Amino acid sequence: MRASVELLALALLGSAPGIAASPATQKSSNGFSYINPLIGTANGGNVFAGATLPYGLAKASADVDGQNTGGFGIEGPNVVGFSSVHDSGTGGNPSLGNFPLFPQVCPDDELNNCKYRIGDRKLPYVNSSLVAQPGHFGLQLESGIGANMTVSQHAALYRFTFPKGTKHPLVLLDLTDLWQSRQNASIEVDEKSGRMTGNGTFLPSFGAGSYVMHFCVDFYGSSIHETGVWVNNRAGTEPKQVFLTRGFNLFFLEGGGFVRLNPPSDGVVTVRMGISYMNSAQACRNAESEIPRPVTDFDRLVDNAQKAWTEKLSPISIKSGGATNDLLTSFWSGVYRNMISPQNYTGENPLWRSDKPYFDSFYCIWDSFRVQHPLLTILDPHAQTQMVEALLDIYKHEGWMPDCRMSLCKGWTQGGSNADVVIADAFVKNLSTTIDWELALDAVLADAENEPLEWSYHGRGGLHSWKSLDYIPYLDFDPYGFGTNSRSISRTLEYAYDDYCISELASGLGRGDLRRKYQQRAMNWKNLWKADQTSFINGTDTGFKGFFQPKYQNGTWGFQDPIACSALADFCSLTTNPSETFEASIWQYLFYVPHSVSSLISLLGGDDAMISRLDFFHTSGLADISNEPVFFTVFLYHYTGRPALSTERIHQYVPSDFNSSPGGLPGNDDSGAMGAFLVFSVMGLFPVAGQNVYLISPPFVEEISIKHPVTGKTATVRNIGFDASYKNIYVQSAKVNGKPWTKSWIGHEFFTEGWTLELVLGAKESSWGTALKDRPPSWTLGS
């Protein structure tokens, strides 16, 4: 039976390692005990399921064939190696997975009887052996070899347990990565110690350029029998080094090094691998300093990882009120996945010297700015501060902040310059006193004013048209910079909100001139509104009129079907079929005006018209909860004075699209964004990224509290009249710190000052939050 099917069955029975217990066996309130790293290892979740520290560089896991973007996936039936670096929830091409190790026993103790190439050596694993928990990953291959792994910050530690009677166990290192993007690589094996050192040049999975990664591998548990290198399907003890490039016609040449050991007394071979982006010597130093006693350090490292994760989860406490273990497992696992990436590469940046932190794997900010970074602002403001400082340091040295970045490389820009929103969000929430806000203003102004020659991986394209025409034209003539000439609608809408965020930062820094300039540009979204545009589905008129449409430079209209790029049509990719909207339809982008929802409501014809559009969008199949632009639309009813309808809508998606099974995410996790959406939904406070606004909806638990890591104050949301069957989901009245609260939203002060929000619930919609004065803030020019 394939691993995915059997493990899923075990998950449903509640008996597989790392799978939540059934509701009848409620666990402790400790969030760590609920974490299931296997959520999202099927159904395209692409999560990293292996061992990692919070934001750690080293990430050890088994790599499988099939869906292996994050290394391990239960739908991949065969293990092809065990590697020490990965990304999580990235989608697209597999990311990292460099220099995998593979243990085996050579039949008849003959070196050339071992299997070296990926297609030859791959093996199924024993389903029941799988162990996945924070800081520890393990399984047993069908060959009988057990593999367990854990990590420090920059190094991984493996325990390979060989069957009794094994004569000379072999461990190979493959000079490849998951994507097989290697351009060249080298390895040298020390004849006496078996130490392997080397490096390789690889391509980023969603970006431009290349990166060099270095390794240092040591072996423990027995003395060395023999060492050497292998190429294709043959190995030899001479020479002790090899250099590989792409082969004939760029054919991918497989090769690497190997070590055979004398029979270990207990069958265990311990392997320590250090990783560095600087050089092999630093990879060795990383390993030696972080894992000084490899034979005995395994349990210490697992314990350190568990303590680190327990600390990161510690701000949150929950009174479940009967909420299911499935929901709690999904919730805590979502929090966990939000702290896997971005990754802390401080001290591992060969591109420039700096005293600022360096974070990588911003993968991608178009996905993460909406909910992941706002969640880190609440739960881990220290790390979020470091990430903001890293973005600003990238600007200092490269001229623009990234919209996407991985493996020291510039990733492809998907929408606008969405790091601007991350900066504004940090500013309006008073994230830190250490951030250089004048530098931050320079950085966002560079996005808004300076078009790079290559704007496909940073900055904005079409700025001359943006400034002169007040929109991005369809088939823009742009000889000043170059990128994918598409996404004219989505870029117009995203640039408008980016400029609004710039205006907020400028206003807070006393720059009234800049505030007025960028407020004016923040209304450019209106210039692509075509009031008479209709929309049909399968030849039937949806009955709605007025949509965004592409517009040429001369002011005449182009056309894109409003349902194109939706769940009812073909998915629109940046690289294969770019359209005038990115990864979402015109129907979807209709609702992306976060700063001026009231103006959008007026364009549509009022509150009832907005509600009708939202209802149709969420019930017709147009909405795709597996992609981030949908998130905000779930809560947009707040702006019509009907917060109860937002509550109804989130109960449409939770738990139906989110559960604790391996396929329990609706789609790609996008570095934790799917998990963050669930966390905020369960919490009952949804952020409007870039603004000091959280939209209030009753939590999915009786009570949730968060102790702010900086101020030490505890914020609490408490449901009065909560029932776990979710019949009472409507707010009847609310109090903050004992005083009536009629607004349907609240600010970040709730968290930093430790307020208590009490929501009295009932079975029917009430008048709470419906008054015009109680709606969330919505700006319009001149207001």
Solvent accessible surface area in square Angstrom, and as a share of the most:
residue,aa,sasa,rsa
1,M,169,0.75
2,R,124,0.45
3,A,6,0.05
4,S,15,0.09
5,V,84,0.48
6,E,55,0.25
7,L,1,0.01
8,L,71,0.35
9,A,47,0.37
10,L,41,0.21
11,A,12,0.09
12,L,138,0.68
13,L,136,0.68
14,G,27,0.26
15,S,76,0.49
16,A,6,0.05
17,P,43,0.27
18,G,30,0.29
19,I,19,0.09
20,A,9,0.07
21,A,29,0.23
22,S,54,0.35
23,P,82,0.52
24,A,97,0.75
25,T,81,0.47
26,Q,87,0.39
27,K,58,0.25
28,S,69,0.45
29,S,83,0.54
30,N,70,0.36
31,G,5,0.05
32,F,36,0.15
33,S,48,0.31
34,Y,7,0.03
35,I,11,0.06
36,N,1,0.01
37,P,2,0.01
38,L,0,0.00
39,I,2,0.01
40,G,0,0.00
41,T,6,0.04
42,A,11,0.09
43,N,85,0.43
44,G,30,0.29
45,G,0,0.00
46,N,17,0.09
47,V,1,0.01
48,F,1,0.00
49,A,0,0.00
50,G,0,0.00
51,A,0,0.00
52,T,0,0.00
53,L,29,0.14
54,P,17,0.10
55,Y,12,0.05
56,G,0,0.00
57,L,1,0.00
58,A,0,0.00
59,K,0,0.00
60,A,0,0.00
61,S,0,0.00
62,A,0,0.00
63,D,2,0.01
64,V,0,0.00
65,D,35,0.18
66,G,56,0.54
67,Q,75,0.33
68,N,22,0.12
69,T,3,0.02
70,G,2,0.02
71,G,0,0.00
72,F,4,0.02
73,G,3,0.03
74,I,3,0.02
75,E,62,0.28
76,G,0,0.00
77,P,47,0.29
78,N,26,0.13
79,V,0,0.00
80,V,16,0.09
81,G,0,0.00
82,F,0,0.00
83,S,0,0.00
84,S,0,0.00
85,V,1,0.01
86,H,0,0.00
87,D,3,0.01
88,S,3,0.02
89,G,0,0.00
90,T,15,0.08
91,G,13,0.13
92,G,75,0.73
93,N,55,0.28
94,P,29,0.18
95,S,2,0.01
96,L,8,0.04
97,G,1,0.01
98,N,0,0.00
99,F,0,0.00
100,P,7,0.05
101,L,0,0.00
102,F,1,0.00
103,P,0,0.00
104,Q,16,0.07
105,V,61,0.35
106,C,2,0.01
107,P,74,0.47
108,D,137,0.71
109,D,45,0.24
110,E,80,0.36
111,L,20,0.10
112,N,55,0.28
113,N,55,0.28
114,C,5,0.03
115,K,107,0.46
116,Y,1,0.00
117,R,79,0.29
118,I,34,0.17
119,G,52,0.50
120,D,75,0.39
121,R,6,0.02
122,K,81,0.34
123,L,51,0.25
124,P,46,0.29
125,Y,9,0.04
126,V,53,0.31
127,N,19,0.10
128,S,79,0.51
129,S,32,0.20
130,L,0,0.00
131,V,41,0.24
132,A,0,0.00
133,Q,63,0.28
134,P,2,0.01
135,G,0,0.00
136,H,32,0.14
137,F,0,0.00
138,G,1,0.01
139,L,6,0.03
140,Q,70,0.31
141,L,0,0.00
142,E,113,0.51
143,S,53,0.35
144,G,28,0.27
145,I,1,0.01
146,G,12,0.11
147,A,0,0.00
148,N,46,0.24
149,M,0,0.00
150,T,0,0.00
151,V,1,0.01
152,S,8,0.05
153,Q,44,0.20
154,H,30,0.13
155,A,0,0.00
156,A,0,0.00
157,L,0,0.00
158,Y,0,0.00
159,R,71,0.26
160,F,0,0.00
161,T,57,0.33
162,F,7,0.03
163,P,52,0.33
164,K,209,0.89
165,G,69,0.66
166,T,18,0.11
167,K,127,0.54
168,H,33,0.15
169,P,0,0.00
170,L,0,0.00
171,V,0,0.00
172,L,0,0.00
173,L,0,0.00
174,D,0,0.00
175,L,0,0.00
176,T,2,0.01
177,D,6,0.03
178,L,24,0.12
179,W,90,0.31
180,Q,65,0.29
181,S,6,0.04
182,R,0,0.00
183,Q,58,0.26
184,N,47,0.24
185,A,1,0.00
186,S,31,0.20
187,I,3,0.02
188,E,101,0.45
189,V,3,0.02
190,D,67,0.35
191,E,110,0.49
192,K,182,0.77
193,S,62,0.40
194,G,0,0.00
195,R,66,0.24
196,M,0,0.00
197,T,37,0.22
198,G,8,0.08
199,N,45,0.23
200,G,0,0.00
201,T,24,0.14
202,F,0,0.00
203,L,63,0.31
204,P,6,0.03
205,S,10,0.07
206,F,45,0.19
207,G,15,0.14
208,A,26,0.20
209,G,56,0.54
210,S,56,0.36
211,Y,9,0.03
212,V,60,0.34
213,M,0,0.00
214,H,22,0.10
215,F,0,0.00
216,C,0,0.00
217,V,0,0.00
218,D,14,0.07
219,F,15,0.06
220,Y,57,0.22
221,G,42,0.40
222,S,33,0.21
223,S,69,0.44
224,I,35,0.18
225,H,75,0.33
226,E,40,0.18
227,T,1,0.01
228,G,0,0.00
229,V,11,0.06
230,W,1,0.00
231,V,52,0.30
232,N,50,0.26
233,N,81,0.42
234,R,148,0.54
235,A,14,0.11
236,G,25,0.24
237,T,51,0.30
238,E,126,0.56
239,P,66,0.42
240,K,31,0.13
241,Q,94,0.42
242,V,27,0.15
243,F,129,0.54
244,L,5,0.02
245,T,63,0.36
246,R,62,0.23
247,G,25,0.24
248,F,171,0.71
249,N,128,0.65
250,L,134,0.67
251,F,115,0.48
252,F,27,0.11
253,L,45,0.22
254,E,18,0.08
255,G,0,0.00
256,G,0,0.00
257,G,0,0.00
258,F,0,0.00
259,V,0,0.00
260,R,8,0.03
261,L,0,0.00
262,N,45,0.23
263,P,77,0.48
264,P,14,0.09
265,S,124,0.80
266,D,101,0.52
267,G,11,0.11
268,V,34,0.20
269,V,0,0.00
270,T,5,0.03
271,V,0,0.00
272,R,10,0.04
273,M,0,0.00
274,G,0,0.00
275,I,0,0.00
276,S,0,0.00
277,Y,4,0.01
278,M,68,0.30
279,N,63,0.33
280,S,24,0.15
281,A,57,0.44
282,Q,33,0.15
283,A,0,0.00
284,C,13,0.08
285,R,130,0.47
286,N,18,0.09
287,A,0,0.00
288,E,73,0.33
289,S,86,0.55
290,E,42,0.19
291,I,0,0.00
292,P,64,0.40
293,R,138,0.50
294,P,10,0.06
295,V,83,0.48
296,T,96,0.56
297,D,3,0.01
298,F,8,0.03
299,D,99,0.51
300,R,82,0.30
301,L,5,0.03
302,V,20,0.11
303,D,61,0.32
304,N,62,0.32
305,A,0,0.00
306,Q,49,0.22
307,K,127,0.54
308,A,28,0.22
309,W,0,0.00
310,T,55,0.32
311,E,121,0.54
312,K,51,0.22
313,L,5,0.02
314,S,75,0.48
315,P,18,0.11
316,I,9,0.05
317,S,59,0.38
318,I,24,0.12
319,K,113,0.48
320,S,22,0.14
321,G,33,0.32
322,G,52,0.50
323,A,2,0.01
324,T,61,0.36
325,N,0,0.00
326,D,47,0.24
327,L,11,0.05
328,L,5,0.03
329,T,0,0.00
330,S,5,0.03
331,F,0,0.00
332,W,4,0.01
333,S,0,0.00
334,G,0,0.00
335,V,0,0.00
336,Y,1,0.00
337,R,7,0.03
338,N,1,0.00
339,M,0,0.00
340,I,0,0.00
341,S,2,0.01
342,P,3,0.02
343,Q,0,0.00
344,N,36,0.18
345,Y,2,0.01
346,T,65,0.38
347,G,53,0.51
348,E,2,0.01
349,N,17,0.09
350,P,61,0.39
351,L,89,0.44
352,W,36,0.13
353,R,231,0.84
354,S,52,0.34
355,D,138,0.72
356,K,85,0.36
357,P,18,0.11
358,Y,8,0.03
359,F,1,0.00
360,D,0,0.00
361,S,1,0.01
362,F,2,0.01
363,Y,10,0.04
364,C,5,0.03
365,I,0,0.00
366,W,0,0.00
367,D,9,0.04
368,S,3,0.02
369,F,7,0.03
370,R,24,0.09
371,V,0,0.00
372,Q,1,0.01
373,H,3,0.01
374,P,1,0.00
375,L,1,0.00
376,L,0,0.00
377,T,2,0.01
378,I,0,0.00
379,L,4,0.02
380,D,9,0.05
381,P,4,0.03
382,H,123,0.55
383,A,4,0.03
384,Q,2,0.01
385,T,13,0.07
386,Q,39,0.17
387,M,0,0.00
388,V,0,0.00
389,E,22,0.10
390,A,0,0.00
391,L,1,0.00
392,L,5,0.03
393,D,4,0.02
394,I,1,0.00
395,Y,39,0.15
396,K,121,0.51
397,H,78,0.35
398,E,41,0.19
399,G,29,0.28
400,W,48,0.17
401,M,4,0.02
402,P,6,0.04
403,D,4,0.02
404,C,0,0.00
405,R,1,0.00
406,M,0,0.00
407,S,2,0.02
408,L,16,0.08
409,C,6,0.04
410,K,56,0.24
411,G,0,0.00
412,W,68,0.24
413,T,8,0.05
414,Q,10,0.05
415,G,2,0.02
416,G,1,0.01
417,S,7,0.04
418,N,0,0.00
419,A,2,0.01
420,D,1,0.01
421,V,0,0.00
422,V,4,0.02
423,I,0,0.00
424,A,1,0.01
425,D,5,0.03
426,A,1,0.01
427,F,38,0.16
428,V,34,0.19
429,K,6,0.02
430,N,130,0.67
431,L,20,0.10
432,S,24,0.15
433,T,141,0.82
434,T,92,0.54
435,I,8,0.04
436,D,77,0.40
437,W,41,0.14
438,E,105,0.47
439,L,37,0.18
440,A,0,0.00
441,L,4,0.02
442,D,71,0.37
443,A,0,0.00
444,V,2,0.01
445,L,35,0.18
446,A,6,0.04
447,D,1,0.00
448,A,0,0.00
449,E,46,0.20
450,N,78,0.40
451,E,29,0.13
452,P,5,0.03
453,L,127,0.63
454,E,60,0.27
455,W,12,0.04
456,S,18,0.11
457,Y,42,0.16
458,H,13,0.06
459,G,5,0.05
460,R,2,0.01
461,G,0,0.00
462,G,2,0.02
463,L,2,0.01
464,H,92,0.41
465,S,8,0.05
466,W,0,0.00
467,K,90,0.38
468,S,85,0.55
469,L,60,0.30
470,D,57,0.29
471,Y,13,0.05
472,I,0,0.00
473,P,1,0.01
474,Y,49,0.19
475,L,110,0.54
476,D,11,0.06
477,F,144,0.60
478,D,22,0.12
479,P,64,0.40
480,Y,116,0.44
481,G,2,0.02
482,F,113,0.47
483,G,29,0.28
484,T,47,0.27
485,N,75,0.38
486,S,6,0.04
487,R,7,0.02
488,S,2,0.01
489,I,0,0.00
490,S,0,0.00
491,R,5,0.02
492,T,0,0.00
493,L,2,0.01
494,E,2,0.01
495,Y,2,0.01
496,A,0,0.00
497,Y,2,0.01
498,D,0,0.00
499,D,0,0.00
500,Y,17,0.07
501,C,1,0.01
502,I,1,0.01
503,S,0,0.00
504,E,52,0.23
505,L,1,0.01
506,A,0,0.00
507,S,48,0.31
508,G,50,0.48
509,L,47,0.24
510,G,65,0.63
511,R,98,0.36
512,G,25,0.24
513,D,75,0.39
514,L,22,0.11
515,R,73,0.27
516,R,141,0.51
517,K,88,0.37
518,Y,1,0.00
519,Q,24,0.11
520,Q,109,0.49
521,R,20,0.07
522,A,0,0.00
523,M,19,0.09
524,N,7,0.03
525,W,1,0.00
526,K,85,0.36
527,N,52,0.27
528,L,1,0.01
529,W,30,0.11
530,K,39,0.17
531,A,71,0.55
532,D,89,0.46
533,Q,22,0.10
534,T,43,0.25
535,S,1,0.01
536,F,95,0.40
537,I,30,0.15
538,N,149,0.76
539,G,66,0.64
540,T,93,0.54
541,D,68,0.35
542,T,23,0.14
543,G,65,0.63
544,F,33,0.14
545,K,124,0.52
546,G,1,0.01
547,F,0,0.00
548,F,0,0.00
549,Q,0,0.00
550,P,0,0.00
551,K,30,0.13
552,Y,78,0.29
553,Q,73,0.32
554,N,119,0.61
555,G,37,0.35
556,T,73,0.42
557,W,87,0.30
558,G,12,0.12
559,F,127,0.53
560,Q,18,0.08
561,D,54,0.28
562,P,3,0.02
563,I,21,0.11
564,A,27,0.21
565,C,6,0.04
566,S,10,0.07
567,A,61,0.47
568,L,76,0.38
569,A,45,0.35
570,D,112,0.58
571,F,114,0.47
572,C,10,0.06
573,S,26,0.17
574,L,18,0.09
575,T,96,0.56
576,T,111,0.65
577,N,59,0.30
578,P,63,0.40
579,S,20,0.13
580,E,17,0.08
581,T,1,0.01
582,F,3,0.01
583,E,35,0.16
584,A,8,0.06
585,S,1,0.01
586,I,0,0.00
587,W,0,0.00
588,Q,10,0.05
589,Y,5,0.02
590,L,0,0.00
591,F,2,0.01
592,Y,22,0.09
593,V,1,0.00
594,P,7,0.04
595,H,4,0.02
596,S,0,0.00
597,V,1,0.01
598,S,47,0.31
599,S,11,0.07
600,L,1,0.00
601,I,11,0.05
602,S,85,0.55
603,L,67,0.33
604,L,20,0.10
605,G,62,0.60
606,G,24,0.23
607,D,42,0.22
608,D,114,0.59
609,A,31,0.24
610,M,0,0.00
611,I,18,0.09
612,S,50,0.32
613,R,8,0.03
614,L,0,0.00
615,D,52,0.27
616,F,55,0.23
617,F,0,0.00
618,H,8,0.03
619,T,96,0.56
620,S,36,0.23
621,G,34,0.33
622,L,4,0.02
623,A,17,0.14
624,D,50,0.26
625,I,10,0.05
626,S,26,0.17
627,N,15,0.08
628,E,1,0.00
629,P,12,0.07
630,V,4,0.02
631,F,1,0.00
632,F,24,0.10
633,T,2,0.01
634,V,0,0.00
635,F,3,0.01
636,L,0,0.00
637,Y,0,0.00
638,H,0,0.00
639,Y,7,0.03
640,T,5,0.03
641,G,2,0.02
642,R,79,0.29
643,P,6,0.04
644,A,11,0.09
645,L,26,0.13
646,S,0,0.00
647,T,4,0.02
648,E,74,0.33
649,R,31,0.11
650,I,2,0.01
651,H,44,0.20
652,Q,67,0.30
653,Y,13,0.05
654,V,0,0.00
655,P,79,0.50
656,S,80,0.51
657,D,46,0.24
658,F,4,0.01
659,N,48,0.25
660,S,10,0.06
661,S,20,0.13
662,P,0,0.00
663,G,25,0.24
664,G,1,0.01
665,L,5,0.03
666,P,30,0.19
667,G,9,0.09
668,N,31,0.16
669,D,0,0.00
670,D,14,0.07
671,S,5,0.03
672,G,0,0.00
673,A,0,0.00
674,M,0,0.00
675,G,0,0.00
676,A,0,0.00
677,F,0,0.00
678,L,3,0.02
679,V,0,0.00
680,F,0,0.00
681,S,4,0.02
682,V,0,0.00
683,M,1,0.01
684,G,2,0.02
685,L,1,0.00
686,F,5,0.02
687,P,2,0.01
688,V,3,0.02
689,A,10,0.07
690,G,0,0.00
691,Q,18,0.08
692,N,42,0.21
693,V,6,0.03
694,Y,0,0.00
695,L,0,0.00
696,I,1,0.01
697,S,2,0.01
698,P,7,0.05
699,P,4,0.03
700,F,3,0.01
701,V,0,0.00
702,E,48,0.21
703,E,38,0.17
704,I,3,0.02
705,S,15,0.10
706,I,5,0.03
707,K,110,0.47
708,H,10,0.05
709,P,70,0.44
710,V,106,0.61
711,T,62,0.36
712,G,36,0.35
713,K,108,0.46
714,T,64,0.37
715,A,2,0.02
716,T,11,0.07
717,V,3,0.02
718,R,74,0.27
719,N,5,0.03
720,I,73,0.37
721,G,46,0.44
722,F,32,0.13
723,D,35,0.18
724,A,37,0.29
725,S,70,0.45
726,Y,59,0.22
727,K,143,0.61
728,N,44,0.23
729,I,20,0.10
730,Y,29,0.11
731,V,11,0.06
732,Q,67,0.30
733,S,53,0.34
734,A,6,0.04
735,K,97,0.41
736,V,11,0.06
737,N,86,0.44
738,G,50,0.49
739,K,148,0.63
740,P,109,0.69
741,W,53,0.18
742,T,68,0.40
743,K,76,0.32
744,S,0,0.00
745,W,46,0.16
746,I,0,0.00
747,G,8,0.07
748,H,7,0.03
749,E,63,0.28
750,F,2,0.01
751,F,3,0.01
752,T,34,0.20
753,E,92,0.41
754,G,21,0.20
755,W,50,0.18
756,T,37,0.22
757,L,0,0.00
758,E,45,0.20
759,L,0,0.00
760,V,60,0.35
761,L,15,0.07
762,G,13,0.12
763,A,63,0.49
764,K,161,0.68
765,E,67,0.30
766,S,31,0.20
767,S,94,0.60
768,W,22,0.08
769,G,1,0.01
770,T,43,0.25
771,A,43,0.33
772,L,140,0.69
773,K,153,0.65
774,D,9,0.04
775,R,52,0.19
776,P,6,0.04
777,P,57,0.36
778,S,36,0.23
779,W,35,0.12
780,T,45,0.26
781,L,77,0.38
782,G,81,0.78
783,S,102,0.66
